Amino acid sequence: MRDEEWIGEGTLLGFVLLAKDHKIATRPLEAHAIYHHDARVIVFARGDMTAAQMGNLCLEHSEKIHQVALARGPFVYSIASHGLARKRLNAP
């Protein structure tokens, strides 16, 4: 499934989307899909993390993730050891 498809489908189901590819906010097709569907996306700042490291990072910042999840999209936040930071979306 292409990124544009799962972004649309996941958003329609009401999910906050987690992605390992932090460039999703800058690639035109993916950024447009995020914008068009009002997607709420959290991406991992580092692509070399294990599943356990990603899980621990989410648990460590779960309060902020919950706050962000309540906001209306479209947006992309990057998650790293220092916390969450909003990324610029390459869309109108």
Number of C-alpha atoms within 10 A of each C-alpha: 6 8 15 16 12 14 26 18 14 15 20 12 8 10 14 19 16 16 18 16 14 20 15 22 25 15 13 13 16 23 25 20 22 27 21 15 17 17 25 25 25 25 23 22 19 15 12 10 13 10 9 9 11 18 11 13 18 18 11 14 16 13 11 12 18 11 9 20 16 10 10 10 18 18 20 27 23 21 22 16 13 9 15 19 14 13 16 12 21 16 17 7
